[in-house]
Amino acid sequence: MAYRLTCIDKYLPEQANCSILKICSRSGPRRKETRGKNEPLMTAAQRISYRMESTLDSVNKAEEMADQAAAQTGFDEETRGGIAMAVREGMINAVQHGNKYDPGKRVNLTFEQNRGELKVIIADEGRGFEPENVPDPLAPENLLKQSGRGIFLMRTFMDEVRFRKLNCGTEITLIKRLQVQELDRQEAST
Amino acid sequence: MSMKASTRQIDGVTVVDLSGRITLGEGSVILRDTVKDLLGKGQKKILLNLGDVSYIDSSGIGELVSAFTSVRNQGGELKLLHLTKKVHDLLQITKLYTVFDVKDDEATAIAAFAK
């Protein structure tokens, strides 16, 4: 189905250490809105981007936003927890390993929700890395290593995890889809 | 919710009651400092009570592993007590459940430390 894309630039200073870059919505069949009065706008076929500082506070904030976005998409509590954890790990990767807490660098965080699918895109401004070079944390020789489990956890909780090298930085795309029966239930309630 | 840690002594074992989230930042640092402090005092039998730990991220897992190896390298023992389902599942997924000695009952856990 073809959608018409409209974007609204917006800045919300009250959002902790981040600004909303764009809220994009597509015309098309609308689903019943489930968001609360004070929750960020995220109806069917929407995209919201945030520009976050390279801080721990951003990591925590992103985790909370991921949980909300997952709830609005219709995921159950357990799945929401996994999605929130995957986003937290992606943000840790961006803030700690990518931008190295550099106050001059930002992380772009995008939530895209469409027909029972939640896509989260996290882009840092670091030097980039090769995900295939990260050792398997489940290999016996790596079990007692202190780090190296973030990507594994992202892959565990999401349906798809993609990495893309940018001119300056790395972009991680995390995708989770509702199960068919959950999607049917959601369609029936609209 | 920030992390809190308090310690008590039972039969030569230091029980560390943790509550909150063991995550990158404060939570991980509190756990690291607590274990370092205990080892510095020669207390090498450590039981981490995770009953009130609601969440652990990859950094927290790393800190648990680090605590385990630090204690073991000094000839001590570190065991885990009262895992919540979330933490239990996370340790299963990361194949660490069998690495740690995990107990469900405090008295049994205390008795399991070498005399």
Interface residues (C-beta under 8 A of the other chain):
Chain A: L56 V59 G81 M85 R88 E89 I92 Q96 P137 L138 L143 L144 K145 Q146 S147 R149 G150 F152 L153 T156
Chain B: T23 L24 G25 D57 S58 S59 I61 G62 E63 V65 S66 F68 T69 K86 I93 T94 K95 L96 V99
